[in-house]
Amino acid sequence: MKVKLIELQKMFVQLDFSNAVKWSAARLKTKLAGLPEVVDENTDAGDYQKLLDRTLKALEKGESINIIEDDTSTKGGKKDKSKKSKDKKDKGKKDKGKKSKDKKSKGKAKTTTVPGGKGKKVTKGKDKKKGKDKKGKDKKSKDKKSSKKSSKPKKMGVIARVIEVLEGATAKKPVTKEKILAKLEKSFPDREASAMLSTIQCQVPNRLRTDKGIKVKKNEKGYWIETKE
């Protein structure tokens, strides 16, 4: 079976692997080997469902999957990188020249002749102080902006919310996947229920065990996370 690298990357993104677009061919081969353990019959890969079905069938039959990489993108990337490096060098030279001129002009103190003072020269020290004050104000305003940004709490993601719901369950009162979905719909009203259900199917219980090392337990009534007593 032959398949393009970019197509596999997009398929894994649909399966909630957000970093899949950065995966190499070798990484994709490793992920493909464990694909049957990650998905089940309820998994929805969106536009890449057909590719997912073909891949699973090939893995079941023991067929080799050849990943085709796009050479043109890498060549173009090299050209772009070389062009960017040249631009940076040219910019660096211009900046150095500009800085050296500024230093020379700063080194020369501005002088004025005072009338009746027999040509005495007086340096203007006030302008320098004003420049320093402006820099100090700019720095303070930047610090305030950065503190405001850092004070904003980060929003909880779908997977983090799933874990939170499972942590609230117990062996006596486990939670079903349907109840987890109901909680997610309340927490994320702007997201599609089908996409969140696909995430639940993928994560509970296998992915949470393998990827995050969380001990998800199961009985006939539902799921919960085993906590250390």
C-alpha positions, 0 to 999 in steps of 0.5 A: 500500500502506498500513501503520501506522508502528508495524508497520514499526518492529516489523518492522525490530526483527525485522531486528536494527534495535534503534533502529527503534522511535524512527524517524520516518516519513521515516526509515522511508521511507529505510530501506524504499528500501534494504530489498531490499539488506538482506534475502534469501530466507533472512531471517526477520522472525518474526511480521512475515514477511508484512508483509516479503513484502508490502513487498518485492513493493510495492517490486518493482512500484514501488507507493507505500507510505503510512505511517499515523501514530497521532495519538492517541499524539502528543496523549496524549504532549503532555498527559502532557508538560504534566502532568509539567511542572506536577508538576515546577514544583509539586515545585520550589516545595515543594523551594525552600520546604523548603530555605529553612526548612532554611537558616534553622534551620541559621543559628540555632546551638543553645545550652544554659545551663550550670548555675552559669555565670550564663546563659552560652550554649555552642554545640553544635559536635559535632553539626555535625561528626557531620553532616559525617562522615556525608556523607563516609561516604555519598559514599565508599560511593557512589564505591565502588559506582560504581567496582564498576559501571564495573569490570564488563566489557561483554558482547560482542554477536552482531554484534561476535562475528560481526566477531571471527570474520571477523577471524580468517579469511583469504583462504586460510582463509575462514569460511562462514556455517555456521561463524560460526553454530557459533561464535555457538552456543558464545558465546551458548548461551541464544539461538535459533540461527534468530535468530542465523542471521537476523542473520548473513544480514543482516550478512554481507556487505552490512550490515557494508559499508554500515553499519560500513564493514568490507571483507568479502571473499568467494570460493567457500569463504567470507568474511573481512575484508580487513586493511591490511598 
